[in-house]
Amino acid sequence: MSALAPVATDSTNHRRSPRRETILLVGLVGLAVAVVLFGLVFPELLAPAVAIAVLAAIVALDWVLPSGELRQMSGRHWMR
């Protein structure tokens, strides 16, 4: 019975994946547009805005990618 559970989970994640990827893509494009607009209004704060946007993109990609390597590393780090 445990052999059937991963198969069911994989098919569910596979069907949900294109929607999650689309949402991620729209979010990343929106984030890039927001950083550009913020940079036009506040040019002196462009570097921190880009840094925060890159960090947000890394976290978002980690949540979408199936491996979740960053979540696993942060969990081990905080348990020490």
Protein Blocks (a to p, Z undefined) as FASTA:
>chain_A
ZZmmmmmmmmmmmmmmmmmmmmmmmmmmmmmmmmmmmmmmmmmlmmmmmmmmmmmmmmmm
mmmpmnlmmmmmmmmmmmZZ
